[in-house]
């Protein structure tokens, strides 16, 4: 029979896990921010070609 002798959590292990987590979150944040357009930037080529056209009737 094998004895399950759990090792205590080391400070080094926690620091490595925290560093990996932070690096992962930064990568996700950078990928997400690449697809965000600032509010004041106009749309270059939207789906609607009449998006910025004003229609004069009458």
C-alpha positions in Angstrom: 0.0 0.0 0.0 1.3 3.5 -0.8 1.4 6.1 1.8 -0.1 9.4 0.8 2.1 11.9 2.4 0.9 15.3 1.2 3.6 17.9 0.9 2.9 21.3 2.4 2.4 24.2 0.0 5.7 26.0 -0.4 6.1 29.7 -0.9 8.0 29.1 -4.1 5.1 27.1 -5.5 2.7 29.8 -4.7 4.8 32.5 -6.3 5.3 30.5 -9.5 1.5 29.9 -9.6 0.8 33.6 -9.1 3.3 34.6 -11.8 1.8 32.1 -14.3 -1.7 33.4 -13.5 -0.6 37.1 -13.9 1.1 36.3 -17.2 -2.0 34.5 -18.4 -4.3 37.4 -17.4 -2.1 39.9 -19.1 -2.1 37.9 -22.4 -5.9 37.7 -22.3 -6.1 41.4 -21.6 -3.8 42.3 -24.5 -5.8 40.1 -26.9 -9.1 41.5 -25.7 -7.8 45.1 -25.9 -6.7 44.5 -29.5 -10.4 44.2 -30.5 -11.8 47.2 -28.6 -12.3 50.4 -30.6 -12.1 53.7 -28.7 -15.5 55.6 -28.4 -14.3 58.7 -30.3 -12.8 56.8 -33.2 -15.2 56.7 -36.2 -16.0 53.5 -37.9 -13.9 52.9 -41.0 -16.0 50.4 -42.8 -19.2 49.3 -41.1 -21.7 46.9 -42.3 -24.2 49.7 -43.1 -22.9 51.8 -46.0 -25.4 54.6 -45.0 -24.2 54.6 -41.4 -22.9 58.2 -41.5 -25.0 59.6 -44.4 -27.7 62.0 -43.5 -30.8 61.6 -45.6 -32.5 64.8 -46.7 -36.2 64.4 -47.4 -38.8 66.8 -48.7 
